[in-house]
Amino acid sequence: MSIRVVRTAEGWWVESSTGRLHRIGTRADTTAALLADRLAVQETADRAAAEPDAGPSAGEAELLSPVTTPCRVVAQTVNYGSHAVDSGFDPATVPPVFFRKASGSVSGPYQDIVRPPHVRFLDYEVELGLVMGADLPVGTEVTGSALSTYVAALIVADDVSARDLQLPKTQFYESKSYPTFTPLGPRLLLVDGDDLARLPDLRLTLKVNGITRQDRTTTDMIVRPARALSLLARFQNLQPGDVLLTGTPGGTALKSPGRLLTTLAALLPPHKRWQKFFARQQANPDYLKDGDIVTARIATDDGVLDLGEQRTVVRAR
């Protein structure tokens, strides 16, 4: 059974079914240390189940990212069929690709997203994050039945992206690593094998100013978590507290201009190609603007697994 854990400046808490917080008696100061102190977490979860209406309200607490830094933040590109189509790729042939984000980009679930002054095209990507609970050495093969051996928790993430830096430079690290470009939380949802068997039932939803932009279940994933971890472990080890972001559904502001325009643009010199591309993007109203409110939520439709909802406001620096 899943356990909802949140973090404040005062420490770690289990959130009850009624949204009340129960302090975990642990000295853990990192996510990895908390995951290792599972007995303290379970004892607090039992207390929260017995007294669900006791304790302060989670809605009144100032929640921090439940993933502490430094840590590894690894992400998958184009891992949903709908996103592949939006990006101009064939979901049946798009290869699995990973990239890193700086852990300095991690921020809290209600912290502002700060847009640097030189970024014009700021985009959103709601993603399911897998939080590691055990070492994943290079060479590990992860099966579906063994997923809970390595994945201890799930988390809501927004992979904020500066498209005008990402595309012309054909790189992801800078464009996705500015401070506040990886809001995580609010909950660290601790899970077991039965919970992970319900991964296909999770629905990812993102809204901007109350208007739905992304809404898909993880059945749209191309490379499932066990396979993704196996592929990643060919060259990268992970440790407890590290995070794998598993891709985003379709509905981002950035979309492929279409096959014909892409073919014609390929005939232009690179600087001219991007000049024309971003000139067209100027007319796209879906990129994030100062004052926009972004809400991202992941849960099963029946609410049994509920990672919570983050609410962030875009602020120009």
C-alpha positions, 0 to 999 in steps of 0.5 A, spaced: 500 500 500 502 506 498 504 511 503 504 519 502 510 523 504 512 530 504 517 534 506 518 541 510 523 545 513 522 542 519 522 535 517 519 529 513 511 527 514 506 522 512 500 525 509 494 522 512 488 520 507 484 526 510 490 531 508 493 531 515 501 531 517 504 526 522 511 527 523 516 522 522 521 520 527 527 520 523 534 523 523 534 523 515 536 529 512 536 526 505 531 522 501 536 516 500 536 516 508 529 517 509 528 511 504 533 507 508 529 508 514 523 505 512 521 502 519 520 509 522 516 511 515 511 505 516 510 506 524 508 513 522 503 511 516 500 506 521 499 512 526 496 516 520 491 511 518 489 510 526 488 518 527 487 521 520 484 527 522 490 529 527 496 533 526 496 540 521 493 540 515 498 539 509 494 545 505 497 550 510 504 547 510 510 550 506 512 544 502 519 543 499 521 538 494 521 531 497 527 529 493 533 532 496 539 535 492 545 533 490 542 527 486 542 525 479 536 527 475 536 523 468 530 524 463 527 520 457 526 524 451 520 522 446 517 517 450 509 517 449 506 516 442 502 522 442 508 526 444 512 523 438 506 524 433 507 532 436 514 532 434 514 529 427 516 522 429 513 515 428 512 512 435 514 505 432 521 507 430 523 513 435 529 510 439 530 511 446 534 517 448 536 519 455 539 526 457 541 529 464 538 535 468 542 539 473 540 537 480 540 545 481 534 545 477 530 542 482 525 546 486 519 545 490 512 544 488 509 551 489 515 555 488 515 560 482 518 558 475 523 563 474 524 565 466 531 567 465 531 574 461 534 571 454 529 565 454 523 567 449 520 560 448 518 557 455 515 550 455 512 545 460 512 537 460 508 534 466 512 527 467 512 521 472 518 521 476 521 514 478 525 515 485 530 510 486 530 506 493 536 501 491 543 501 487 542 500 480 549 498 478 551 498 470 549 492 467 543 490 471 537 487 467 530 490 470 524 485 469 517 488 471 516 483 477 523 486 480 521 493 479 519 494 486 526 492 488 529 498 485 524 503 485 521 506 491 517 512 490 513 516 484 513 523 484 510 529 479 515 532 475 515 538 470 520 538 465 521 545 464 524 547 457 527 553 454 526 551 447 530 557 443 536 554 447 534 546 446 533 546 438 538 550 435 544 548 440 541 540 439 542 539 446 538 539 452 542 540 458 542 547 458 535 548 456 532 544 461 537 545 467 536 553 469 534 553 477 526 552 478 526 548 471 524 541 475 519 542 480 518 536 484 512 534 488 508 535 492 508 528 495 513 522 495 509 516 494 512 510 497 510 504 493 510 497 493 510 491 487 502 491 487 502 499 486 507 499 481 503 494 477 498 499 476 503 504 473 499 504 466 493 506 470 496 513 472 493 519 468 498 525 467 494 532 467 497 539 466 493 545 465 495 552 464 491 558 467 486 552 468 486 550 461 488 543 460 494 542 455 496 535 457 492 529 459 494 522 458 495 515 461 502 512 462 499 506 457 501 511 451 508 510 454 513 507 448 519 504 453 516 502 460 520 503 466 523 496 467 525 496 460 528 504 461 532 502 467 535 496 463 537 500 457 540 506 462 543 501 466 547 499 460 552 505 461 549 509 467 548 507 475 543 510 479 543 510 487 537 511 492 534 518 491 536 519 484 530 520 479 528 518 472 523 522 469 519 518 464 517 522 458 511 527 457 505 526 453 503 530 447 500 537 448 506 541 449 507 548 446 512 545 441 510 541 435 513 539 429 511 544 423 509 538 419 513 534 414 512 539 408 515 545 412 520 541 415 523 538 408 523 545 405 527 548 411 532 543 411 534 546 404 536 552 408 542 554 412 542 552 419 541 560 421 536 561 416 532 555 418 532 557 425 530 564 424 524 562 420 522 557 425 522 561 431 519 567 427 513 562 426 513 560 434 512 567 435 505 566 433 504 560 438 500 563 444 501 556 448 508 558 451 509 560 458 508 567 459 509 571 466 504 570 471 501 564 468 499 558 473 501 551 471 498 545 475 501 538 474 497 532 477 498 525 477 493 520 479 489 514 478 482 515 476 480 512 482 484 516 486 488 510 490 494 512 487 495 519 488 501 523 487 498 530 488 498 536 484 503 542 484 502 549 482 507 553 480 507 561 477 511 563 471 515 569 473 520 573 469 527 574 472 
